[in-house]
């Protein structure tokens, strides 16, 4: 039944209504209800204002906008009643962060946890002098709630207007988007042909920016030929038509969610394109086609004026190296079309070298370099950061689990009338799911006792958020958070960047996230509209315990530098072929985009494909098949059968997660936080995991084992009686050995179940490795014998700990020497490895299936330099037993044990006696 007015419902079956509620706030809130033939649409809640004065004294309920009479409640269906129910929690008008910090310190004392408080004072920011703007732009900014601009925004606007490339490196929530959108929108309104391109590393960022751009539209009554599709909008800004659209690849997107129709509009008339770097790479191949979307792409590139590169710091290492070549291809295309006026605008979180990275990424060093805006006094709210180290358990034998302290912290936060909104960062998806369920159960009873909630009111207080959830679920979760229907989210790094949620007050990190950039990005989620509190809970791991004992040193750590390699011959060969395809087979002035030495090397090695004539390069090779920037491998969708239909629970599940969490008989918590599911079968052909709901008191966690097999040796480097090193291909095999049944209430200890019918996931990749034989192993033992005698340590553990520390030190040196990121390669070492016939060894291998990054060749080529750098890293550190500055790594799968610093220095000296030589 429709919503019906008790007075005029007979004459007006459809209409508009106002819902009044005092549940979240005694001052009252309202929202608009639109009843149409195709159903009910509900707006967001807003506080009662003068324009709703006639409703202020009315009790809670739904009233007709025409005559102010109430509706017929008994005519509503259960679904409509659910839709019109106010699910919001109390509004927190004032957040007293100092009082909360004091309560948390008292809690820490009571439960014997070590708590260090680091204060960040509020800063109002420096405001720009009056910036000349057209009157329509001033009015639009005022309508967006912006009355004045900050100094760094003004500086960016002025430099962009003057045609300079700009890199803006400021804290989160400092208004970087506004700083570039003001001059871009200004240009697009003034020039009806001008176009702009927004690039992001993630799809979620693209969608968020798209939503912000639509706010620039004129008022509805001023709109003319307006269109709004899923992913495309045509609207007017100051009377000038502007078409804005999102471009995403269709991989792993359900058919009903695809944006094919929208993308056609984007190509044909879009002037502000928003996409991610991965899809831009594939879009460019259409430049050589006179049909389909090729003409639309050429139209856009011919008129392209601005390229925005958001989250610049994400483009480090191998991804950055590939993106740098994509951007060079983009510039080549624009130049060929006679468009030499493209400006680049880059935005970054705090890194050590933003100007260098922006110039390397775009190839715009020198005369057309970047103007850097960083170190500015951006506005910040007061923020308290608590470094929380759990104390010992009651039996004094070991530290309490982090989640035990988390429960106490949340009980302290949500009492005494406090209702802050929180975000909790975890390390993995399964923990996000299970922890949100646990928090709901714990907080439900706590809030019934301390929060004034009735005991019979069912409520979700925390919801999970991670990459495997469907887009609809993720959007609904954020909407519930912003509307106040939940207290917070438990998330992975999926919410670290991009999504702008202004209502958050408390951020809790379950462990150090692995880098300064990630820490400050996560901490920056709170304290946007008012003061914030950040709690980093440290785990019992050597690196994190080092930070616990040296907290001020943690806050003085410099930001990481980003590094890319634009001369990588493997990548350059691949992308030059793409460029030739896009440019009709001929590259003109290629040395303007690529270093001449690297270009000559590639052309010389592939002389059968390239011909050089009068400064031009002619391509005679085969038409290239465009590969994705990163090889993702197969991904799966987790579904449950509903008659003939299927409901999607999770999507884009990679193969490694598949064998750990979704093997046959695996039991896991669904996205609704209530229902458990059991895997019935895995359809490898259709890439589906078919599951069914079950009543159970446990969930499972797969026991996964990795092994390395040497596939072939492509280049022997050291061939000595004691030690050998090689370049070659290895097979990394991951298999599910079994799983643990983990009971949900913890009263029953976990049970281990062995599996015999699982299929391993394996991938081949490139590697560089060292292998000691019997003679070499004896040399290592003899080398470390004196250390063993001094410390009374088991000799085999000493050798393993020394090799492990050497592996870590070399891994730390690789990004600086090879110009890549830690995520681009993996490494392991062992005293007795099955891959090396029971001998000691050390492997460094490409993270990407199939290899192809060229990183390992550089590791082999510069191994002597890496050994010297590793020795310097260890010897220059003043610690006695090893610390994060020398041999401890956050991502170590062995939890940084065993490690031996003194033994590592002896092994490094020993290794330098065996120079790596190329025998190919």
C-alpha positions in Angstrom: 0.0 0.0 0.0 1.2 3.6 -0.6 1.7 6.1 2.2 -1.8 7.7 2.6 -2.8 10.9 4.3 -5.6 10.5 6.8 -7.4 13.6 5.4 -6.7 13.9 1.7 -5.5 10.4 0.8 -8.7 9.7 -1.1 -8.1 12.5 -3.5 -4.3 12.4 -3.5 -3.0 8.8 -3.6 0.6 9.9 -4.2 2.3 12.9 -2.7 5.0 14.3 -0.5 5.3 13.8 3.3 7.5 15.0 6.2 8.7 12.5 8.9 9.5 14.0 12.3 11.6 12.1 14.9 13.1 13.0 18.3 14.8 9.6 18.7 18.4 10.7 17.9 18.0 14.2 19.4 15.4 15.9 21.6 15.7 19.0 19.4 14.1 17.0 16.6 15.0 15.9 13.0 13.0 15.6 9.8 13.3 13.9 6.4 11.2 14.1 3.3 9.2 11.1 2.0 8.2 11.0 -1.6 5.4 8.6 -2.5 5.3 7.8 -6.2 3.8 5.1 -8.4 7.1 3.2 -8.5 7.6 3.3 -4.7 8.8 5.3 -1.8 11.9 7.6 -1.9 13.4 8.8 1.4 15.8 11.7 1.9 18.5 12.1 4.5 17.7 13.3 8.0 18.2 17.0 8.8 17.7 19.0 11.9 14.4 20.9 12.2 14.9 24.4 10.7 12.8 27.6 10.4 11.4 26.4 7.1 9.8 23.4 8.9 8.6 25.6 11.8 5.0 24.4 11.4 6.2 20.9 12.4 8.4 21.8 15.4 5.8 21.1 18.0 4.3 18.0 16.4 5.1 14.5 17.9 7.1 11.9 16.1 5.3 10.7 13.0 4.8 11.1 9.2 2.7 14.1 8.1 1.3 15.1 4.7 3.1 18.1 3.2 -0.2 19.4 1.7 -2.4 19.7 4.8 -0.1 18.7 7.8 -2.3 15.7 8.7 -0.8 12.4 9.9 -0.8 9.3 7.7 -2.8 6.1 8.1 -0.2 3.9 9.9 -2.3 0.8 9.8 -2.3 0.9 6.0 1.5 0.4 5.8 3.0 -2.9 4.8 5.8 -4.4 7.1 8.4 -3.5 4.4 7.1 0.2 4.4 7.1 0.3 8.2 10.7 -0.9 8.2 11.7 1.7 5.6 10.1 4.5 7.7 11.6 3.4 11.0 14.2 5.7 12.5 17.2 3.5 13.2 19.6 6.3 14.2 21.6 6.3 17.5 21.8 9.5 19.7 23.6 12.5 18.1 26.9 13.6 19.6 26.7 17.4 19.4 29.9 18.0 21.4 32.8 15.7 21.6 35.1 16.3 24.7 38.3 14.6 23.5 40.2 15.6 26.7 37.7 14.0 29.0 37.8 10.8 26.9 41.6 10.7 26.9 41.6 11.1 30.7 39.1 8.2 31.1 41.3 6.0 28.8 44.4 6.8 30.8 42.6 5.8 34.0 41.5 2.6 32.2 45.1 1.9 31.2 46.2 2.3 34.8 43.5 0.0 36.1 44.2 -2.9 33.6 48.0 -2.3 33.7 48.5 -1.3 30.1 51.2 1.1 29.0 49.7 4.2 27.4 51.7 7.0 25.8 49.8 10.2 24.7 51.1 12.3 21.8 49.2 15.6 21.3 48.7 17.4 18.0 47.5 20.9 18.6 44.8 22.5 16.6 45.8 24.9 13.8 43.3 27.2 12.1 45.4 27.3 9.0 46.5 30.3 7.0 43.9 32.0 4.8 44.6 33.3 1.3 44.3 36.9 0.4 41.3 37.8 -1.7 41.5 35.7 -4.9 39.8 37.2 -7.9 36.9 35.1 -9.0 33.9 35.5 -11.2 30.7 36.2 -9.2 29.0 33.0 -10.3 32.0 31.0 -8.8 31.8 33.0 -5.5 28.1 32.2 -5.3 28.7 28.5 -5.9 31.4 28.3 -3.3 29.1 30.0 -0.8 26.4 27.5 -1.6 28.9 24.7 -0.9 29.6 26.3 2.6 33.0 27.7 1.6 33.4 31.4 2.4 37.2 31.7 2.2 40.1 29.6 0.9 43.2 28.5 2.7 46.6 29.8 1.7 47.7 26.6 0.0 44.5 26.4 -2.0 44.9 30.0 -3.1 48.5 29.3 -4.2 47.5 26.2 -6.1 44.6 28.0 -7.9 46.9 30.9 -8.9 49.6 28.6 -10.2 47.2 26.4 -12.1 45.6 29.5 -13.7 49.0 30.6 -14.8 49.6 27.3 -16.6 52.1 25.6 -14.2 52.2 21.9 -13.3 51.4 21.7 -9.6 52.0 19.0 -6.9 50.1 19.6 -3.7 51.4 17.6 -0.7 49.4 18.5 2.4 47.6 16.6 5.2 44.4 14.7 4.8 41.2 16.8 4.8 43.0 20.0 3.8 40.9 20.7 0.8 43.1 19.5 -2.1 40.1 18.6 -4.3 38.8 22.1 -4.1 42.2 23.6 -4.9 42.3 22.0 -8.4 38.5 21.8 -9.1 38.1 25.6 -8.8 40.4 26.4 -11.7 39.4 23.3 -13.7 35.6 24.1 -13.5 36.4 27.7 -14.2 38.2 26.7 -17.4 35.5 24.2 -18.5 32.8 26.8 -18.1 34.8 29.5 -20.0 35.8 27.1 -22.9 33.0 24.8 -24.1 35.5 22.4 -25.7 38.1 22.1 -22.8 38.3 18.7 -21.1 39.8 17.3 -17.9 40.9 13.9 -16.7 40.9 12.7 -13.1 43.1 9.6 -12.3 43.1 7.6 -9.1 44.6 4.3 -8.0 41.2 2.9 -6.8 37.7 2.8 -8.1 36.2 3.9 -4.8 38.1 7.2 -5.1 36.8 7.7 -8.6 33.2 7.2 -7.4 33.7 9.6 -4.5 35.1 12.4 -6.7 32.2 11.9 -9.2 29.7 12.4 -6.3 31.6 15.7 -5.3 31.6 17.0 -8.9 27.9 16.7 -9.3 27.5 19.3 -6.4 28.8 21.9 -8.8 25.6 21.8 -10.8 23.3 24.8 -11.0 20.0 24.7 -9.1 17.4 22.3 -10.6 15.2 25.1 -11.9 18.2 26.5 -13.9 19.0 23.1 -15.5 18.2 22.6 -19.1 19.1 19.4 -21.0 20.0 17.4 -17.8 20.8 13.6 -17.8 21.8 11.4 -14.9 22.7 7.8 -15.5 24.7 5.3 -13.4 28.2 6.7 -14.0 27.3 9.7 -16.3 25.8 13.1 -15.6 25.0 16.0 -17.9 24.3 19.3 -16.1 24.9 23.0 -16.4 27.3 25.1 -14.4 26.7 28.8 -14.7 24.5 28.0 -17.7 27.3 26.2 -19.6 26.6 22.5 -20.2 29.1 20.1 -18.6 29.2 16.3 -19.1 30.9 14.3 -16.4 31.4 10.6 -16.4 33.1 7.6 -14.8 35.0 5.0 -16.8 35.6 1.6 -15.2 36.6 -1.8 -16.7 33.8 -4.4 -16.7 35.9 -7.2 -15.2 34.2 -8.9 -12.2 31.2 -6.5 -12.5 27.8 -8.1 -12.4 25.8 -7.5 -15.6 23.1 -5.4 -13.9 25.7 -3.0 -12.5 27.7 -2.5 -15.8 28.0 1.0 -17.1 28.2 0.3 -20.8 25.5 2.8 -21.7 27.1 5.4 -19.5 30.5 4.9 -21.0 29.1 5.5 -24.5 27.9 8.9 -23.3 31.3 9.6 -21.6 33.2 8.9 -24.8 30.8 10.8 -27.1 30.4 14.0 -25.1 32.1 13.7 -21.7 34.4 16.7 -20.8 35.4 15.6 -17.3 36.5 11.9 -17.3 37.1 10.1 -14.1 38.9 6.8 -14.2 41.7 4.7 -12.6 45.2 4.3 -14.0 44.6 0.6 -14.8 41.7 1.4 -17.1 43.4 4.4 -18.7 46.1 2.1 -19.9 43.4 0.0 -21.7 41.5 3.0 -22.9 44.5 4.3 -24.9 44.5 1.3 -27.2 41.3 2.8 -28.9 43.3 5.7 -30.2 44.3 3.7 -33.3 40.7 2.7 -34.2 38.6 4.9 -36.5 35.5 3.1 -35.2 33.7 2.5 -31.9 35.0 4.7 -29.1 38.2 5.8 -31.0 36.8 9.1 -32.3 35.4 10.0 -28.9 38.8 9.4 -27.3 40.6 11.5 -29.9 38.1 14.3 -29.4 38.8 14.2 -25.7 42.6 14.1 -26.0 42.7 16.9 -28.5 40.9 19.2 -26.0 42.5 17.8 -22.8 43.7 20.7 -20.6 44.2 19.2 -17.2 45.3 15.8 -15.8 44.7 15.3 -12.1 46.8 12.5 -10.5 45.3 11.8 -7.1 47.0 9.9 -4.2 50.3 10.4 -5.9 52.2 8.5 -3.1 50.4 5.3 -4.2 52.5 5.2 -7.4 55.7 4.0 -6.0 57.7 1.0 -7.1 56.5 -1.2 -10.0 53.1 0.3 -10.2 54.6 3.8 -10.4 57.0 2.6 -13.1 54.2 1.3 -15.2 52.0 4.3 -14.7 54.9 6.6 -15.7 54.9 4.9 -19.1 51.1 5.1 -19.5 51.3 8.9 -18.8 54.1 9.2 -21.4 51.9 7.4 -23.9 49.1 9.9 -23.0 51.4 12.8 -23.7 52.6 11.3 -27.0 49.0 11.1 -28.2 48.1 14.6 -27.1 51.3 16.0 -28.9 50.4 14.1 -32.1 47.0 15.7 -32.0 48.6 19.1 -31.7 47.6 19.5 -28.1 50.7 20.8 -26.2 48.8 22.6 -23.4 48.2 19.7 -21.0 48.7 20.6 -17.4 49.4 18.0 -14.7 48.1 18.5 -11.1 49.2 15.9 -8.5 47.9 15.5 -5.0 49.7 13.5 -2.4 49.8 12.5 1.3 53.0 13.3 3.0 56.0 11.7 1.4 59.7 12.8 1.4 59.9 13.6 -2.4 56.6 14.7 -4.0 58.1 17.0 -6.6 60.7 14.4 -7.7 58.0 11.7 -7.9 55.5 13.9 -9.9 58.2 14.8 -12.4 59.5 11.3 -12.8 55.9 9.9 -13.1 55.0 12.4 -15.9 58.4 12.9 -17.5 58.0 16.6 -17.0 61.4 17.4 -15.4 63.2 20.6 -16.4 61.6 23.6 -18.0 58.1 22.2 -17.5 58.7 20.9 -14.0 56.3 21.0 -11.1 55.6 23.8 -8.6 55.5 22.1 -5.2 53.1 23.2 -2.4 54.0 21.4 0.8 54.8 22.0 4.4 51.9 24.5 4.5 50.0 25.4 7.6 46.9 23.4 6.6 44.0 23.6 9.1 43.9 20.8 11.6 41.7 20.0 14.6 43.2 19.0 17.9 44.0 15.3 17.9 45.3 13.0 20.7 47.2 9.9 19.6 47.4 7.1 22.2 50.0 4.4 21.7 48.5 1.5 23.7 50.5 -1.5 24.8 48.4 -4.2 26.5 49.7 -5.4 29.9 50.2 -8.9 31.2 47.3 -11.3 31.6 46.2 -12.3 35.1 48.7 -15.2 35.3 51.5 -12.8 34.5 52.9 -15.2 31.8 52.1 -13.3 28.6 50.5 -10.1 27.3 46.8 -9.9 27.0 45.3 -10.2 23.5 44.8 -6.8 21.8 41.0 -7.5 21.4 40.6 -7.9 25.2 41.8 -4.4 25.7 39.8 -3.2 22.7 36.6 -4.4 24.4 37.5 -2.4 27.6 38.4 0.7 25.5 35.0 0.6 23.7 33.1 0.2 27.0 34.9 3.3 28.3 34.2 5.3 25.1 30.5 4.5 25.0 29.3 5.5 28.4 28.5 8.7 30.4 26.4 10.0 27.5 29.2 9.7 24.9 28.1 8.6 21.3 31.2 9.3 19.1 31.4 7.6 15.7 34.4 5.3 15.4 36.5 3.5 12.7 38.6 0.4 13.6 41.3 -0.7 11.3 42.3 -4.4 11.2 44.9 -6.3 9.1 42.6 -8.6 7.2 39.1 -9.2 5.9 38.1 -12.1 8.1 39.0 -10.2 11.3 36.9 -7.2 10.1 33.9 -9.5 9.6 34.2 -11.5 12.9 35.3 -8.5 15.1 32.3 -6.4 14.0 30.0 -9.3 15.1 31.8 -9.6 18.5 31.6 -5.9 19.1 27.9 -5.8 18.4 27.2 -8.6 21.0 29.5 -6.9 23.6 28.2 -3.4 23.1 24.5 -4.4 22.9 24.4 -5.5 26.6 26.8 -2.7 27.6 24.7 0.1 26.0 21.5 -1.3 27.4 23.1 -0.9 30.8 24.9 2.4 30.2 23.5 4.0 27.1 19.8 4.2 27.7 18.9 1.8 24.9 15.9 -0.4 25.5 16.8 -4.1 25.8 14.3 -5.2 23.1 15.7 -2.9 20.4 17.7 -5.0 17.9 20.6 -2.9 16.6 23.8 -3.2 14.6 26.4 -0.9 16.1 29.4 -1.8 13.9 29.5 -3.1 10.4 32.4 -4.6 8.4 33.9 -2.8 5.4 36.4 -4.5 3.0 37.2 -5.0 -0.7 35.2 -8.3 -1.1 31.9 -6.7 -0.2 29.6 -5.8 -3.1 29.5 -2.1 -4.1 25.9 -1.8 -2.9 26.7 -3.1 0.6 29.7 -0.8 0.9 27.7 2.3 -0.2 24.9 1.3 2.2 27.4 0.9 5.1 28.9 4.4 4.6 25.4 5.8 4.3 24.3 4.3 7.6 27.5 5.7 9.2 26.9 9.2 8.0 23.2 9.0 8.9 24.0 7.9 12.4 22.4 4.4 12.1 25.6 2.7 13.3 28.4 3.7 15.6 31.2 2.8 13.3 32.9 0.4 10.9 35.5 -2.3 11.3 37.6 -2.0 8.1 40.7 -3.1 6.3 42.9 -0.5 4.5 40.0 -0.3 2.0 38.9 2.9 3.9 42.4 4.2 4.4 42.1 6.7 1.5 39.6 8.4 -0.5 36.1 8.1 1.0 35.5 11.4 2.8 33.5 10.6 6.0 33.4 13.7 8.1 31.5 12.3 11.1 34.3 10.2 12.6 35.6 11.0 16.1 37.7 8.0 17.2 40.1 5.9 15.1 41.5 2.6 16.5 44.3 0.8 14.8 44.8 -2.9 15.7 48.5 -2.9 15.2 51.0 -0.7 13.3 49.8 -0.6 9.6 53.4 -1.0 8.2 54.4 2.5 7.1 54.3 6.1 8.2 52.2 7.0 5.1 49.5 4.4 6.1 49.6 5.3 9.7 48.9 9.0 9.1 46.3 8.2 6.4 44.4 6.1 8.8 44.8 8.5 11.7 43.6 11.3 9.3 40.2 9.6 9.0 39.2 11.4 12.3 39.3 14.9 13.6 37.9 16.5 10.4 35.0 18.5 11.6 36.0 18.5 15.4 38.6 17.1 17.7 39.7 13.5 17.3 41.2 10.6 19.2 43.5 8.0 17.6 44.5 4.8 19.5 47.2 2.5 18.0 47.1 -0.8 19.8 50.5 -2.5 19.6 50.8 -6.2 19.2 53.3 -8.6 20.7 55.7 -8.4 17.8 59.3 -7.1 18.1 58.9 -4.2 15.8 55.7 -2.9 17.5 57.2 -3.5 21.0 60.2 -1.4 20.0 57.8 1.4 19.2 56.0 0.9 22.5 59.3 1.4 24.3 60.4 4.3 22.1 57.1 6.1 21.4 58.6 9.6 20.7 61.0 8.1 18.2 58.0 6.7 16.3 56.5 10.2 15.9 59.8 11.6 14.7 60.2 9.0 11.9 60.5 10.7 8.5 58.0 10.0 5.7 59.0 7.3 3.2 60.4 8.3 -0.1 58.7 7.0 -3.3 60.9 5.5 -6.0 60.2 4.4 -9.6 62.3 3.2 -12.4 61.4 4.8 -15.8 64.3 3.0 -17.6 63.3 -0.6 -16.8 64.1 -2.3 -20.2 61.3 -5.0 -19.9 58.6 -2.4 -19.2 59.9 0.0 -21.7 59.9 -2.6 -24.5 56.3 -3.5 -23.7 55.0 0.1 -23.5 56.9 1.3 -26.6 55.0 -1.3 -28.6 51.7 0.0 -27.1 52.7 3.5 -28.0 53.5 2.5 -31.6 50.1 0.9 -32.0 48.3 4.0 -30.6 50.3 6.3 -32.9 49.9 4.5 -36.2 53.3 2.6 -36.1 55.6 5.6 -35.9 57.1 7.3 -32.8 58.3 10.8 -33.4 60.8 12.5 -31.0 60.6 9.5 -28.6 63.7 10.8 -26.8 61.5 13.7 -25.5 59.6 11.1 -23.4 62.2 8.4 -22.6 65.8 8.6 -21.7 67.9 8.2 -24.8 70.3 5.6 -23.3 67.3 3.3 -22.3 65.6 3.9 -25.6 68.8 2.9 -27.6 69.2 -0.3 -25.5 65.6 -1.4 -26.2 65.8 -0.7 -29.9 69.2 -2.4 -30.2 67.9 -5.6 -28.5 64.8 -5.7 -30.7 66.3 -4.5 -34.0 64.0 -6.8 -35.9 61.0 -4.8 -34.6 62.3 -1.2 -34.8 63.7 0.9 -37.6 65.2 4.3 -37.0 64.8 6.9 -39.9 65.5 10.6 -39.5 64.8 10.7 -35.8 61.7 8.6 -36.1 61.1 5.1 -34.8 59.1 2.8 -37.1 57.6 -0.3 -35.5 57.5 -3.5 -37.6 56.5 -6.0 -34.8 53.2 -7.7 -34.3 50.2 -5.8 -33.0 50.6 -5.9 -29.2 48.1 -7.7 -27.0 47.3 -5.3 -24.2 48.1 -6.8 -20.8 46.6 -5.4 -17.6 49.1 -3.3 -15.5 49.0 -6.0 -12.9 48.3 -9.7 -13.3 45.5 -10.3 -10.8 45.0 -14.0 -11.6 41.6 -15.6 -11.4 39.0 -14.1 -9.0 35.9 -15.8 -7.6 32.4 -14.8 -6.5 30.9 -16.3 -3.4 27.2 -17.0 -4.0 24.3 -18.6 -2.2 21.4 -20.2 -4.2 18.0 -18.6 -3.8 15.7 -20.8 -6.0 16.9 -20.3 -9.5 18.6 -17.1 -8.6 22.0 -16.4 -6.9 22.7 -13.8 -4.2 26.3 -12.5 -4.2 27.9 -12.4 -0.8 31.5 -11.6 -1.7 33.1 -10.8 -5.0 36.6 -10.4 -6.5 38.1 -13.1 -4.1 41.6 -13.9 -5.2 43.0 -17.5 -5.4 45.1 -17.2 -2.3 42.1 -16.1 -0.2 40.1 -18.8 -1.9 42.1 -21.7 -0.6 42.5 -20.1 2.9 39.0 -19.0 3.6 36.6 -20.6 1.0 37.8 -24.2 0.5 35.2 -27.0 0.7 33.7 -27.3 4.2 35.0 -23.8 5.2 32.6 -21.9 7.5 32.6 -18.1 7.5 30.5 -15.2 8.6 28.4 -13.5 5.9 28.2 -9.7 5.2 25.0 -9.3 7.4 27.0 -10.0 10.6 24.6 -12.7 11.7 24.5 -15.6 9.2 27.2 -18.2 8.9 27.7 -20.0 5.6 29.4 -23.3 4.7 31.1 -23.9 1.4 29.5 -26.8 -0.6 31.6 -26.7 -3.7 33.9 -24.6 -5.8 33.2 -24.2 -9.5 36.6 -23.5 -11.0 35.2 -23.2 -14.5 32.7 -20.5 -13.6 34.8 -19.0 -10.8 32.1 -19.4 -8.2 32.1 -20.6 -4.6 28.6 -22.0 -3.8 27.7 -21.8 -0.2 24.6 -22.4 2.0 23.6 -20.9 5.4 24.2 -23.1 8.4 23.5 -23.0 12.1 26.9 -23.4 13.8 28.9 -22.3 16.8 32.3 -22.2 15.0 34.0 -20.7 12.0 37.1 -22.0 10.2 40.6 -20.7 9.4 42.6 -22.4 6.7 46.1 -23.7 7.5 48.1 -22.7 4.5 51.6 -23.7 3.6 53.8 -22.2 1.0 56.7 -24.0 -0.7 59.2 -22.9 -3.3 60.5 -25.1 -6.2 63.2 -24.1 -8.6 61.8 -24.4 -12.1 64.8 -23.4 -14.1 68.1 -21.4 -14.0 68.3 -18.8 -16.7 71.6 -17.2 -15.6 74.2 -18.8 -13.2 76.0 -15.9 -11.4 78.2 -17.4 -8.7 79.4 -21.0 -9.1 81.8 -21.7 -6.2 82.6 -24.8 -4.2 80.9 -23.2 -1.2 78.2 -20.9 -2.5 76.1 -20.5 -5.6 73.8 -17.8 -6.9 71.4 -17.8 -9.8 68.8 -16.0 -11.7 65.9 -18.1 -12.8 62.3 -19.0 -12.4 60.7 -20.5 -9.3 57.3 -22.0 -8.6 55.6 -20.6 -5.5 53.0 -23.2 -4.4 50.4 -22.4 -1.7 48.2 -25.3 -0.5 45.6 -25.8 2.2 47.0 -28.4 4.6 43.8 -28.3 6.7 41.8 -25.9 8.8 41.0 -25.0 12.4 37.6 -25.0 13.8 37.5 -21.9 16.0 34.5 -21.8 18.4 32.8 -18.5 18.5 32.5 -18.2 22.3 36.1 -19.4 23.1 35.0 -21.9 25.7 36.1 -24.9 23.6 39.7 -25.0 22.3 40.2 -24.9 18.5 40.2 -28.3 16.6 42.5 -29.0 13.7 41.0 -30.9 10.7 43.2 -32.2 8.0 42.3 -31.9 4.3 43.3 -34.2 1.6 41.3 -33.1 -1.4 42.3 -29.5 -1.9 44.0 -28.2 -5.0 47.1 -25.9 -4.5 47.4 -22.5 -6.0 50.8 -22.0 -7.6 52.4 -19.3 -9.8 55.7 -19.1 -11.6 57.8 -16.0 -11.1 61.3 -14.7 -11.5 63.8 -15.0 -8.7 67.4 -14.4 -7.6 68.7 -16.8 -4.9 71.8 -17.8 -2.9 72.5 -21.3 -2.0 75.2 -22.7 0.3 76.3 -26.3 -0.2 77.9 -28.6 2.5 81.2 -26.8 2.4 79.5 -23.4 2.6 77.3 -24.5 5.5 80.4 -25.6 7.4 82.1 -22.2 6.6 79.0 -20.4 8.1 79.2 -22.5 11.2 82.9 -21.9 11.6 82.4 -18.2 11.0 79.8 -17.9 13.8 81.5 -20.3 16.3 83.0 -17.5 18.4 79.6 -15.7 18.7 78.0 -19.0 19.8 80.6 -19.5 22.5 80.1 -15.9 23.8 76.3 -16.1 23.9 75.6 -19.8 24.6 73.1 -20.0 21.7 72.3 -23.1 19.6 74.5 -22.9 16.6 71.8 -23.8 14.0 69.5 -21.1 15.5 72.4 -18.7 15.3 73.1 -19.4 11.6 69.3 -19.1 10.8 69.0 -15.9 12.8 72.1 -14.4 11.1 70.8 -15.3 7.6 67.4 -14.0 8.4 68.9 -10.6 9.5 71.0 -10.4 6.4 67.9 -11.1 4.3 66.0 -8.3 6.0 68.9 -5.8 5.6 69.2 -6.6 1.9 65.4 -6.3 1.5 65.6 -2.9 3.2 68.3 -1.8 0.8 66.6 -2.9 -2.4 64.0 -0.1 -2.8 66.7 2.6 -2.6 69.1 0.9 -4.9 66.7 -0.8 -7.4 64.0 2.0 -7.2 61.0 -0.1 -6.4 58.7 -0.6 -3.4 58.7 -3.3 -0.8 55.4 -4.7 -2.2 57.0 -5.4 -5.5 59.2 -8.3 -4.3 59.1 -11.0 -1.7 61.9 -12.7 0.2 62.7 -15.6 2.5 65.7 -17.4 4.0 66.2 -20.6 5.9 68.9 -22.8 7.4 67.6 -26.0 5.8 65.3 -25.6 2.8 63.6 -28.3 0.8 64.0 -26.2 -2.4 67.8 -26.4 -1.9 68.2 -30.0 -0.9 68.3 -29.3 2.8 70.9 -26.6 2.5 70.8 -22.9 3.7 69.5 -20.4 1.2 68.0 -17.0 0.6 65.4 -16.1 -2.1 64.3 -12.7 -3.5 61.4 -13.0 -6.0 59.0 -11.0 -8.0 55.6 -10.6 -6.3 53.8 -10.6 -9.6 52.8 -13.9 -11.1 54.9 -14.5 -14.2 57.5 -12.0 -13.2 58.4 -9.5 -15.9 59.1 -6.5 -13.7 62.9 -6.6 -14.3 63.5 -6.0 -10.6 65.4 -9.2 -10.0 67.9 -8.6 -12.8 68.8 -5.3 -11.2 69.1 -7.0 -7.8 71.6 -9.5 -9.3 73.4 -6.7 -11.2 73.8 -4.6 -8.1 74.2 -7.3 -5.5 77.6 -6.1 -4.4 76.2 -2.6 -3.8 73.2 -4.1 -1.9 75.6 -6.0 0.4 77.5 -2.8 1.1 74.3 -0.9 1.7 72.9 -3.7 4.0 76.2 -3.7 6.0 75.9 0.1 6.4 72.3 -0.2 7.5 73.2 -2.7 10.3 76.6 -1.2 11.4 75.4 2.4 11.6 72.5 1.6 13.9 73.3 2.1 17.6 71.1 -0.7 19.0 72.6 -3.8 20.5 70.2 -6.6 19.4 68.4 -5.2 16.3 65.5 -2.8 15.8 63.3 -1.3 13.1 66.1 0.9 11.9 68.3 -2.1 10.9 66.9 -5.7 10.8 63.3 -5.7 12.0 60.6 -5.6 9.2 56.9 -5.1 9.8 55.8 -7.5 7.0 58.0 -10.4 8.2 55.9 -13.6 8.1 58.1 -15.1 10.8 57.3 -12.3 13.2 61.0 -11.2 13.2 62.2 -14.3 14.8 65.0 -15.5 15.0 67.2 -12.5 14.2 70.8 -12.0 15.1 72.5 -8.7 14.4 76.2 -9.5 15.2 76.0 -12.7 13.2 74.5 -10.9 10.3 77.5 -8.5 10.1 79.9 -11.5 9.9 77.8 -13.2 7.2 77.7 -10.0 5.1 81.5 -9.7 5.3 81.7 -13.3 4.2 79.4 -12.8 1.3 81.4 -9.9 -0.2 84.2 -12.4 -0.9 82.0 -14.0 -3.6 81.3 -11.4 -6.3 78.3 -12.0 -8.5 79.3 -12.4 -12.1 77.1 -12.7 -15.2 78.0 -16.0 -17.0 75.2 -15.8 -19.6 
